[in-house]
Amino acid sequence: MSYIVRRLFLLPVTLILASILIFGVLRILPGDVAQAILSQGGEGRYTEQEYQALRQQLGLDRPLYVQYASWLWDMVRLDLGTSMYLKTPVVKELARGLPLTFELALIAWLFSMAIGITMGVITAVRQDTWVDYVLRIVTISGVAMPAYWTGSLVILLLMVAFAWLPPVGVVPLWQDPWANLQQFIFPALIIGFHQAVIIARMTRSTMLEVLRQDYMRTAWAKGLGLVTGVRRHALKNALIPVVTLSGYQFGNLMAGALVMEFIFTIPGLGRTLFEAINVRDYPLVQALVVFTALIFVVSNLLVDIAYGWLNPKVRYR
């Protein structure tokens, strides 16, 4: 219980540190949202008086510590503010993009678990065979290739071979599930594959360790079949660290989805974040980054708690 209390105490501390970091980085970058609004993509003309008046209207003329304290107090009150560029509530932008990002991350997570565990079990059971070597090469390749590079390559190959380009916009799942799946399948497979190879390597390592235990040797000696032994005894014990790793992976998939959305023109949180960064929309960028940090922190907390529940030998103090 004390361990959980300590982790709960660290949660707001982590979010505050993340808020300070993103607040400072945004102010260091050149340009600001007032220039983006007045220039209108480089076509508008404005005077210095108009620029200063807009900065004052947006509150950008105040000292940085005042801006940060005001924004932090609004966050504590769950008031995410209004987008400086879009003139819409930040909560509305989060509500619009979050379901798409979550769907993409969830499909990728399911794929990574299914493929990763399967590959890990096969490479462990068929250790030092040609199957093991081939799948290990695949896993190493998956770790070595960045997801954004793989995504760009897939789009290029699909465009050349099938004249296919990512569709603009997304069909909601409840309107047309098949069309929705077609739009999400390629980006989900790409980011899911990069996480699947990590799951596969972990599964292989833990499975090999379990297969060498005395109780497994006893099961083989009694004539227990390979498939039955792996399914009933080995896999159950080998998956404990894999399950905990999968929780951390979901947070990574949320972050990976942000990049893949921009490549495949999915209007989720990732595309919103990129557009907000381009125009220095401070409230929107800050809220998106802190929200992503919150997902990471909460997922890690839940994984730590689940590990103690799955493995009775673990006792947090």
N, C-alpha and C positions, 0 to 999 in steps of 0.2 A: 504493500500500500504506500509506503514512504517513497518507493521508487516512482510510482505513478504521480504522486504529489509533486516530486521534484521535476518530473517531465512537464507536468501542467504548469509549473512555475516558469520553466524555461520557454514555454510557448510564447507568451507575450514579449519576453525579452528578445527572442529571435525575430519576431515580427517588427519590433521597434528598431533593431539593428538593420534589418532589411529596409525599413522605411527611410532611415537616415542615409543609407548607401544610395538608394535610388534617387532620393531627393537631391543629394549632393552631385551625383553624376549628371543628372538632367540639367542642373544649373551650370555645370562646367562646359557642357556642349555648346558650340556656337549657335546663334540664332535663338529666336523665341517665338511663341505662338502669336504674339501681336504682329510681328513681321509677316508671318504666314497668312494671317487673316487679311491684312491690308494689301499685301502684294498679290493675293488671289492667283497663286501659281506662277508669279513672275510677270503678270500682265498689268496689275494695278499700280497706280502711282499714288504716293501719299507724302505728306509733309511731316517734318519733325514734330510739329505741334499735334497732328493727328496721331502720330505714333505714341507720344508721351501720354496723350489723353486716353488712348486705348489701354496702355499699360496701367494707368491709374484705375481705369474702370475694372480691369481684370485683377487688380491687387498686386501686380508685379513690381510696383514701385516701393513696396514695403520692405523693410530689412528681411534678410533670409530667415533669421531665427523667428521672426514674427510670422512669416509665411508658413514655416514648418510647424510651429506651435498651433497655429490656427487649423492647419490641415490635420494634424494629429488629433486634436480635440474633436474635429468633425468625424474622424475615423472611429474614435472611441464611442461617439454617439451614433455610429452606424450611418452617418451621413457622408456618402462618398462624393458629394458635390455634383457640379455640372461641367460637362466637357466645354472647354474654352473655345474649341474650334467648331464642333458640331452643334453646340448650344442645346444639347440634350442631356438628361440626367445620366450619370455614369452607371447607375444601377440598371437603367434600361439597356445600355450597351452590353453590360455583363449578362443580363438575362437573355439578350438576343444571341450572343455568341457562345455562351457556356454550353447549351445543349449539344451544339455541333461539335465542339471540342471534346466534350465528355463522350459522345458517341464514337468519335474517331479513336480516342484513347481506349475505350472499352473494347471495341472490335480488335484493335491491335493487341491489347492485353490478352484477350481470349486466344488469339492466334499464337502469340508468343508462348503462352503456357502449354497449349496443345502440341505445338511443334517442338518447343524446347524440351519438354519432359520426354516426349517420344524419342527424339534424337539422343538425349542423355542416356535413357535406358538401353537403347540399341547399342550404342558405343560401349557401354559398360558390360553388357552381356556378351557382346562379340568383341571383346578387347583384343587388340593386336591382330585383327583380321583386316581384310581389304575394306570391309564395310566401316570398321572403326576408323581407318585411315582416311577414307573419302569424307566421312561426316566430320572428322576433325579438321580437315582442310576447309570444309564449308564453314564451320564455326569460326575459324581463324580469319577467313575472308570476310565474314560478316562483321567481325570486330574491327577489321582494318579499314573498311569502306565507310566513309561518313554517310549519314542518312540523306543529307541534302544533295550530295553528289549522286547517290543511287537514285533519288527521286528525279533529278534532272535527266539522268541517263534513261530511266524508264520512260519518261515523257518523250524524249527524243526517239527512242526505239518504237514506241507506239505510234508516234506521228509519221515516221518513215514507213513502217511496215503496214499500218492499218489506217493511216490518215486520221488518227484520233487525237483530239486535244481535250484538256480538262474542261468540263462544262462550266459556264458562268452561272453561279447560283446553285442552290441545293434544293432538291425536292424533299419535303418533309417525310419522315418515316411513316406517319399515319396516313398520308395521301397515296403514296406509291412505294411500298417497301422494296420492291425489286429495283426500281430506278434509284432509290436512295442507296441501296447496297452497291450498285454499280459505280456510284460516284465516290463512295468511301473505300472500296475494296483495295484499290492500288495504293493509296497513301497508308492505309492501315497495314497492308502486307509489308510495306517497306519499313516503317518504323517498328512494326511487330517483329520482323525478322532480326533486326539489330538487337532487340531485347531477347529474342528466342535463343540466340547463340550463347548469351550469357547464362540463361536458364539451363541450356543444354550442358554447358561446361560444369556448372554447379551440380546438376543431376548426375552426371557421369562420375564426378569425384565422390559424392556421397553414396551413390549406388555401389561403386567399387569397394568402398569402406564397409558397407553393410554386407556385401556378398562374401567378405573375408571373415565375418564373425563366426564364432563357434556354433551358434544356434543354426546358422545357415548350413554349415558343414554337416551338422547332425541331420538336418532336413534332407540334404542330398543323400546322405548315407542310408536313410530310411526309404529311399526310392521316390521322394517327392519330385514331381515333374518340374521342368524349368519354368514354364509359364505359370504354373500354380504357385511355385515357390516365390517367384518375383512378384506376382500379383497379391498374394496373401500376406507375405512377410517382409520381403526386401523393400518393395516400393513404399509401403506405409511408413517405415522408419526412415527411409532415405529422403522422403519429401518434406520432413519437418524444416530443415534449413531452406529448402526451395520455396516453401510457402511463405516464409518470412521474407525471403529475397523478392518474391513476387509483389509484396506490398510496396517495397521501395521502388520496384520497377514501374508501378503504376504512376507514381509521381514523375519518374523520368519520361514515361510515355506522354503525360500531359505536356511536359516541356517540349518533347519531340514533335507533338502534334502542332504546336505553335509554328514551328518552322515549315512543316509539311503542308499546313493550310495555305501558306503564302505561295508555295510552289504549285499546288493543285487548285488554287483560287477558291478555297472553301471559306466562306465568310464567318469564321469562328473567332475565338479570342486572339489567335495568332495574327490573323490578317488585320484585326482591329488594332493590335499592339503595334505592328509595323507602320500602319498609317498614322497612328497617334504619335509615334516617335518622329516621323518625318516632319510633322508640323509642330513638334514640341508641345503637345497637348498635355501639360503637366498633370492635371487631376486624373485624366484617363490612364496615362502611362503608370502613374504611381499606384492607382487602385488595382490595375491589372497585375503589376509585379508583386504587390503585397498579397493579392489574392492567390497568385501562384505559389508564393512562399508559404501561405497558410495551408494549401493543399499538401505541400511537401511535409510540413511539420506535423500536421494531423495524421497523414498516412504513416509516417515514421512512428508516431506515438502508438497508433493502433497496431502496427506490426510488432513493436516491442511488447505490448500487452498480450497479443496473440501468441507470441513465442513462449511466454511464460505459461500460458494456458495449454499449448500443444505439447510442451516438453515439461513434464512434472519435475524433472531433475533440476530445472532452473529455479532458483529462489532469489528474487530481487531483494536487496537489503537497502 
